[in-house]
Amino acid sequence: MPFTPLHLGPALALGLPFRRYIHVPTFIVANVILDIEPLLVLIFGLSYPLHGYAHTFVFASIIGLAISYVMFILEKFLKPLYRFLLLTPQKSFNFKAFAIAGILGTTIHVLLDSPLYVDIRPFYPLNANPLYNPETSFKMWLTINIICIFMWIIGLVYYIGLVIYLVMKRRCQK
C-alpha cells in the first residue's frame, strides 16, 4: 500500500486501545514510515525494488527502533501536542514503550504488505516471499484493503468516543 492512508487504520484501531502501554504517536509513525521507500523509488526512478530492504522484518525492526529513539528524543517537545490530541495519557513512558510501538508498527506494516507484492522479501536474507500467492493476490489485496478501511473506521470511532468521554469527564469534575 504505497503512500496510502490505509496503514493508519491498523495504527489507530490497534494503538489507541493500548495508549496506556505503548506510545501511540510512535506506533502511528512506524505504521506508515516504511512507505517512504517506494515513494523514493518512484520519485527518483531508482533501479531498486519498489519494496526493498525496508519491507523486510530485519530492517523494518531496525527502522522501528530508530523511529522509537527519534520519537523518544522529540517527546519532551511534542508531549503537549500528543496530550492535546489525546494520543498519550498523562504519565510519561520509558523507552521500552517507544521501542515496542516502533518495532510493532513496522512489523505490522511488513505483515500487511507481504501478501500483496511479489517484490517483498519479508524474511531477508531468504529470497522468497512465502506470504505471497499470485493465484490469490487480487483477492488478498482486496481483503487486506477492506480490513484496513474497517480498522480506520474502528480507530476513528474509538478516537471520537475517547474525546467525548474525556470531555464529559472534565465537565462532570467541574
C-alpha positions in Angstrom: 0.0 0.0 0.0 2.5 2.7 -1.0 1.8 6.1 0.4 -1.9 5.4 1.2 -3.6 6.3 4.4 -4.7 2.6 4.8 -1.8 1.8 7.2 -3.3 4.4 9.5 -6.3 2.1 10.1 -4.4 -0.6 12.0 -2.3 2.1 13.7 -5.4 3.8 15.2 -7.5 0.7 15.8 -4.7 -1.2 17.5 -2.8 1.7 19.0 -5.5 3.8 20.7 -6.8 1.0 22.9 -3.3 0.4 24.2 -2.4 4.0 24.6 -1.6 3.4 28.3 1.1 0.8 27.4 2.6 1.9 24.1 3.5 5.3 22.7 0.7 5.8 20.1 2.4 8.6 18.1 5.4 6.3 17.6 3.1 3.4 16.6 1.3 5.6 14.1 4.6 6.9 12.5 6.1 3.4 12.5 3.0 2.0 10.6 3.4 4.5 7.7 7.1 5.3 7.6 8.1 2.3 5.5 6.2 3.6 2.5 8.8 6.3 2.1 10.9 3.6 0.4 8.5 3.0 -2.6 7.8 6.7 -2.8 11.5 7.5 -3.2 11.9 4.7 -5.8 9.1 6.1 -7.8 10.0 9.8 -7.5 13.7 9.3 -8.4 13.2 6.4 -10.8 15.7 4.3 -8.8 16.9 0.9 -10.1 15.8 -0.7 -6.9 12.8 -2.8 -5.9 9.7 -0.8 -5.1 9.6 -2.7 -1.8 13.2 -3.3 -0.9 15.1 -3.7 2.3 12.8 -1.6 4.4 10.0 -4.1 3.8 11.8 -6.9 5.5 11.3 -7.9 9.1 15.0 -7.4 9.9 15.4 -3.9 8.5 11.8 -2.9 9.4 12.6 -3.7 13.1 15.8 -1.7 12.9 13.9 1.2 11.3 11.2 0.8 14.0 13.9 1.0 16.7 15.4 4.1 15.1 12.0 5.8 14.9 11.5 4.9 18.5 14.7 6.6 19.5 13.8 9.8 17.5 10.3 9.9 18.9 11.7 9.4 22.4 14.0 12.4 22.0 11.2 14.5 20.5 8.8 13.6 23.3 9.9 16.5 25.5 8.9 18.9 22.8 5.8 17.2 21.4 4.3 15.9 24.6 1.8 18.8 24.9 0.6 18.2 21.4 0.2 14.5 22.0 -1.8 15.1 25.2 -3.9 17.7 23.5 -4.8 15.2 20.7 -5.4 12.6 23.4 -2.8 10.3 21.9 -0.9 9.7 25.2 -2.1 9.6 28.8 -0.7 11.9 31.5 2.0 9.5 32.5 5.4 9.5 30.9 6.7 6.5 29.0 10.0 4.8 29.3 12.0 3.9 26.2 10.6 0.4 26.2 7.1 1.7 25.4 8.5 3.6 22.4 10.6 0.6 21.2 7.6 -1.8 21.4 5.5 0.7 19.5 8.1 1.3 16.8 9.0 -2.3 16.2 5.4 -3.5 16.3 4.3 -0.7 13.9 6.9 -1.5 11.3 6.4 -5.3 11.7 2.6 -4.9 11.1 3.4 -2.8 8.0 5.5 -5.6 6.6 2.9 -8.2 7.5 0.2 -6.3 5.7 2.2 -5.6 2.6 3.9 -9.0 2.2 0.9 -10.9 0.8 0.2 -8.1 -1.7 3.5 -7.6 -3.5 5.7 -10.1 -5.3 8.9 -8.0 -4.8 8.8 -8.1 -1.0 11.2 -10.4 0.7 10.0 -10.3 4.3 12.3 -12.9 5.6 15.5 -11.5 4.1 18.2 -12.8 3.6 15.9 -15.5 2.3 15.0 -14.6 -1.3 11.4 -15.8 -1.2 8.1 -14.4 -0.1 6.0 -17.3 1.3 3.2 -14.9 2.2 2.6 -14.0 -1.5 0.5 -16.2 -3.7 0.0 -15.0 -7.3 -3.2 -17.0 -7.6 -4.9 -15.2 -4.8 -3.1 -11.9 -4.9 -6.1 -9.7 -6.1 -8.4 -11.4 -3.5 -5.8 -10.9 -0.8 -5.2 -7.3 -1.9 -9.0 -6.6 -1.7 -9.3 -8.4 1.7 -6.4 -6.5 3.3 -7.6 -3.2 2.0 -11.1 -3.8 3.3 -9.7 -4.8 6.7 -7.5 -1.6 6.8 -10.6 0.5 5.9 -12.6 -1.2 8.5 -9.8 -0.7 11.1 -9.7 3.0 10.0 -13.4 3.3 10.9 -13.0 1.4 14.2 -10.0 3.6 15.1 -11.8 6.8 14.2 -14.9 5.8 16.2 -12.7 4.8 19.1 -10.9 8.2 18.9 -14.2 10.1 18.8 -15.5 8.1 21.7 -12.3 8.9 23.6 -12.7 12.6 23.0 -16.4 12.6 24.1 -15.6 10.5 27.2 -12.8 12.8 28.3 -14.8 16.0 27.6 -17.7 14.6 29.6 -15.4 13.5 32.4 -13.9 17.0 32.6 -17.3 18.6 32.7 -18.5 16.3 35.5 -15.4 17.2 37.5 -16.2 20.9 37.4 
